[in-house]
Structure formats: C-alpha cells, structure tokens
Amino acid sequence: MSNRIYLDWNATGPLLPEVRDQMQQALEGVPGNASSIHQDGQRARSEVERARRALAEAVGAPAQAVVLTGGATESNNQVLRSHARRTDEPRILCTAVEHPSVLEVVEQLGEEGIDVDVVPVDGRGQPDLQALEASLREGTTLVSAMWANNETGAVLPVHEIGELADEYGAVFHVDGTQALGRIPVDFQDLGADFMTLSAHKMGGPKGIGAVVCREGRKVGPLMVGGHQERGRRPGTENVPAAIGLRAAAEAVSARLEDWNRSLEKRRSLLWDALRESPVPVELRGDPERRLPNTLNVAFDGVDGEDMLLALDLEGISASSGSACTAGSLEPSHVILAMGYPEDEARESVRFSFGPTTDRDAIEDAAERILSVAERLHGLA
Ligand code: PMP
C-alpha cells in the first residue's frame, strides 16, 4: 500500500534525511579502520570521536564519559553485568516496567544466585517509591530504572529514584533510550552513575548506542578480544553508524524543543480523535508525566493483536508492546504490572510517532483506527 502510516517509532524510526545523507557519504568515502595509523584510519578515528562529542553534547555529558556500543540492549547488559558483583553481597533492583534488556538480565542474575528485587508500579506505570526505599534499605548495590517507558510513554521520576539510590549508596543506572529526542536529557543534572542510549529511536541508525558513565565510574566490557573504546567495547568501530549517530545527536541538540512541541500537538490530535469513538476507549499510562510521542490505548472488548493485524491491512504500523517481545502470545508485562487482568492487558495498542509524522498522517490514521475499532467491536 502506498500511503502507509508509520506509527511505531518506539520500536524504531526511519533515518532523518540528514542522517541518511551523511551515512551514505561515509559508506562511499571513509574506508579506514579507526585503529589504523594511516590517514584513512585517522579519518575514521576522527569521525568516531566527532560522534562521541556530539552525543555527549546532546545529553550534557563530557565526551570521555561516552562509550559507544552496539545499541541499548547491549549497553543495558553491559552496565548490569559489570556491576552485578561489585561487592561480596550484591543486591540489584529494577522496576517492573523495564525493557526486557534490563528485566531479563536481572532475572538471569537472580538465577545465578544474586539477590534481586523488582519494584512494583501503580496503575499509571509509576514505580512505588516507598517499596523502592524499603528495598534499598536492605543493602542494594545497584538500581536500574528507565527514564521513559517504551510501551506507555510514562516518564519515571528518575531524579527522585537517583536521590534515593544515592542516599543508600547504590549505583544508579538509567535506561534513557526512549527519552532522548523526545524530552530534555541532561546527564549531569540527572546525577546517575550510568545512562544507556540508542541511536535508532531518535532518527539515527540501528545497531549503535552508548553507555554514558559518571566521572570515576567504570564499566567493564561484555566481550574480550580488542582494545577499542579503551577496552570497554572490543570490536572494529562501525564508522558509518557512528556518523549517523552524530548527525542524529546534532539534530536532537538543535531541534528538541520544536520536536517536543509538535509531537505533543500530534499526540493531542490523535487522542482527541480517538476518544470520539463510539467504542469506549481508555488511555493507558500516566496522563501527566509522559512522552509527547506515545499513546497507549485500549478499545473496550477489542483484542490488541486483532486490532494490529486489521490496522496493518489498513496501512498502519503500530504495536502492542516492545518489539523485543512481539510475536510472543503473552500480554505485555508492563500493562500486567500496572494491575490490568490478562484479558484487558491484551487490549492495549501503542501508537508512537516522530518528528516527521505530519498532521495529515495523524488525521488519516485516526479515521482508519476508528473504523477498525468499530468493526472489531461489532464482531467482538
Ligand atoms: N531500552 C528501551 C527502553 C527500549 O525501548 C529499547 C528498544 N526497544 C531498548 C532498550 C533496546 O534498544 P536497542 O534496540 O538499541 O537494543
């Protein structure tokens, strides 16, 4: 179908035009290995360092704080794994709504004998800070919390969580993947020990991301066999991806405010249209503290998977949760953690968009979504 509407930016977004152009030039013109000493190598090295500086600037961190990695899944694994055994009695906690690249590592560490705890969330997807503090009191060594949730768009109180973690001497990790490019992200102000990021949610390429480390905090490598990234991420640097990451980070630095405002307008436009539906529709997530680009909704009695399949046929790409767990028949762990019973959790559908999603696309999408909801509700 020619006029498809892409509303799945929290899974991944298209490259920004300038990112694509600069990556294209790099693919054709930068042949070197960033570790080689000849001029082609030096050019590649200089591109990698420019990428590091641009990302650092976009998140308010010094360049030397940034370790480039293969994306946020890798970064999350790396931070958690390299701090899991920081002390003789490690205890790790995270929230119940983390991305699987945090939650499953924590589960695995638990199976390996480490003391772990998962902090519950309320009906809006916000962590219970009292439960968090009670758990911290038991001698927690590392706390991991996401800045913004990929499924509901809820923005978590990461500053408050960080203060609590600090009070109890725990290392604090923030998964900032969904926040970057949508809301202001300032690492210095956040006060976390580590923040993990990915380029492809902000118009950059897939397969590159970062761990940002607070001064004096070290992260070990997940792999061995190379000295790249000062031994913290072995493997030949992906220079075209680094160039794409740089262009995307520069766009974030220059345009975040505009993006934030226009995304918010698009989200209101879509929600205002959807709530007109004769089929009762519920907003899932936090109606106040939330990303400007994400709407998680449930149409009464309409199965989310049925809805997504029907929408796909109508030319709309959306999702019911994390793409990393898509395809599983289980309802979303995030919506379940918010207290919804299984059948209601299965009704959740997520629409997420980006800076190049225009008003017409949202209006057109709303019409198609409403007609599909009505049709499926009638069948239900
Ligand atoms: N954390 C969050 C919150 C995410 O939304 C995602 C992507 N779905 C990831 C981590 C993983 O990022 P990547 O695709 O770069 O591995």
Residues whose N, C-alpha, C, O or C-beta is under 5 A from the ligand:
A	BS01	PMP	N10 A11 G71 A72 T73 E74 H99 S101 A148 N150 D175 T177 Q178 S198 G209
